[in-house]
Amino acid sequence: MNFLYFSVRRVQQRMAGVIASTLWILIVTLGLSVLLLPRIGLLGAGVAWFAAQVSLAVVVLGRFVINR
């Protein structure tokens, strides 16, 4: 979902949204990884990445539904 959003925005030459979204994924993944790695190991990094992707997908879907 997120990669489709990124691709559409790149074609539309609206890079601000892509940069902001990528930054969100970076911040959430690193932040949650710092918290989860000591507790559950490498799985914590996977959970953090998944949480970042899902949170962005919810926002993207919300914007899509509101704009339609």
N, C-alpha and C positions, 0 to 999 in steps of 0.2 A: 504494500500500500504506500509506504513512505517513498520507496524508490520510484514508483509511478508518479507521485506528487512532485518529486524532485525533477523528473524528466520533463513533465508538462511545464513546470516553471522555467526550466532552462530553455525550452523551445520558445516560450513566451518572453524570454529575456527579462524575467523578473527574479533576479538573483538575490535580492534582499531576503525574501522568504526562505530560499534554500540555505543561505548563510545562517539565518536565525534558527532554522530547524536543525541544521547540523550542529550548531553551537549548543542547542538544547540537549541533543543526544549526547554530546561530549560531556557536558556538565553533569547531567543525571547519571550517566554511566560511570564516570570517575567518582562522583560523590558517593553513589551507592556501593561501588566497588570497595572504596576505602572502609565503609562500614561493614560490608558483608564478607570480604576476603578473610579477615581474621576469624570470623565465626564459622563459615561453612566452606572455606577454601575456594578453589577455582570455580566451583559451581556458583559462588557468590557473584563473580564477574559476569557469568552467563545470565543470572537472574537480573543483575543490574542492567545489562544491555537489553534484555527482553522488556524490562519495565520502561526503559527510555523509549524503545520503539513503540510499545503499546500506548504510552502517554501521548506521543506525537501523533499516532494514528487516530486516537480519539479526537484530538484537536482538529486534525485535517478533515476527518469525517464530519465533525460538528460544523466546520466552516462550509463544507460541501452541502450539507443538508440545509443550513440557514440560507445559503445563496440560491437555492433552487426553489 
